[in-house]
Amino acid sequence: MREAVIEIINFKSSQVAGIIVDMFCVNMIDVAVEFKIPSNVLFPSCAGFLAVMLQVQVITDEFKQDITEYKDTDKELLIPGFLNQVPAKVLPTGMLDKHGTLDLDVATARRFRESKGIIVNTFMELETNAIKSMLSDGKIPPVFPVGPVINLKQNPDEDEGIRSWLDNQPTSSVVFLCFGSWGSFKKEQVNEIALALERSGYRILWSLRRPPMDVDFSSFLERTSGVGKVIGWARQLAVLSHPAVGGFISQCGWNSILESLWFGVPIASWPMYAEQHFNAFEMVVEFGMAVDINMDSKIIVTCEEIERGIRQLMNGNEIRKKVKEMKEKSHTTLMEHGSSYNFLGRLIDGIMHSSISSGT
């Protein structure tokens, strides 16, 4: 990568004003320093989890505490900018494993502090407390919430069959289940989900990418014919944007959360891996904008628990109201004079000013 930067610098018709570094490529900060080019880290997850990473680094380096000792306990962490203490159990499992990712996570957070700024795919109106806390901390580089960054391009031809089915459903009547590219369940869990969906009486669109080989859906599909549809793949954006969708059972990947808020669709959380458990905690506990179905991906969730979550999702007027309000804010923040619009302007101005000051 260093050679690529040298090649760009030596290209006479252009001038390198700054480098945007992916959070997994923080060693590029050294290259930026070598050539006196300002570097900003791109953090694609939420500001809350950025705050967690930075605080875990402080706990490790300054307080000399080993947070892997919190594994399988009810310990909670005080994270600056949070109204509630954060349970250790919602942190990624690798962060709490002595042979996991803690050393890498801490080293990455240290490098974040060496950058000129951190760009986050979020917006001030959503994660106000976490963002303001980091902005007021002189030991953290400026944070630039410039989201929501969402790819809204759609291919109507790809989604024609699904959209056609949705077109025949009443407004806000469909429960959409989608657990991302890697989400999968055992036979026992799939059967519990199917039973809960049928018992709930709601219309369903279930994206089941990798169903267990020994699950027979024929009787379920027969009983839910007309009000239910099971598909192998769906463009999540195309489904969430349809007015027939009234609720979203999600693994709580950050992009999924931003997309659901953009279209004003309430979420029931069912996190599975990585920082999804933390995202779910933030949405359910910190913001009160989601329903909790399950926070422990190691157990089989019963049909009764799933049905309860579905009913809360579809009947939760207070959550639906909050999500609708955040939908409007997620749009206006990107408009002229909106907070994300302004932060993006500050980011660009800062890069250009640093570039002029360093003479690059």
Secondary structure, 3 states (H helix, E strand, C coil): CHHHHHHHHCCCCCCCCCEEEECCCCCHHHHHHHCCCCEEEEECCCHHHHHHHHHHHHHHHCCCCCHHHHCCCCCEECCCCCCCCEEHHHCCHHHHCCCCCHHHHHHHHHHHCCCCEEEECCCCCCCHHHHHHHHCCCCCCCEEECCCCCCCCCCCCCCHHHHHHHHCCCCCCEEEEECCCCCCCCHHHHHHHHHHHHHHCCEEEEECCCCCCCCCCHHHHHHCECCEEEECCCCHHHHHCCCCEEEEEECCCHHHHHHHHHCCCCEEECCCCCCHHHHHHHHHHHCCCEEECCCCCCCCCCHHHHHHHHHHHHHCHHHHHHHHHHHHHHHHCCCCCCHHHHHHHHHHHHHHHHHHHHCC
